[in-house]
Amino acid sequence: MSTKAETTGGVTIVTPGMAALDAASTRDFKRQMAPILREHHRVVLDLSQVAFVDSSGLAAILSCLRELNAAGGDLKLCGVSAAVRTLFEMVRLHRIMDILPTREAALAAWD
């Protein structure tokens, strides 16, 4: 469950190395995200490897967004599967964060 982070053009792209962002993995996700969020304020979360998100996963992503917003930054999502996108829409999180289809689109959204 290794999270990968790479920076390009002042934007950090984070790819969680887990198939599910749920109660079992949220603690690791938050632990791995903490140093990234402290150092980088323009973050794209690439969820292309994440097939399932539950309420604790949503809370963890929302926590990342709040931390970045408090520091003057923002969070954008990309690579979101149809099932995960449906969950975001059901709880209306798609209204408070940008969800883009690809990394390229997410990076372009910063311009």
Secondary structure, 3 states (H helix, E strand, C coil): CCCEEEEECCEEEEECCCCEECCCCHHHHHHHHHHHHHHCCEEEEECCCCCEECHHHHHHHHHHHHHHHHCCCEEEEECCCHHHHHHHHHCCHHHCCEEECCHHHHHHCCC
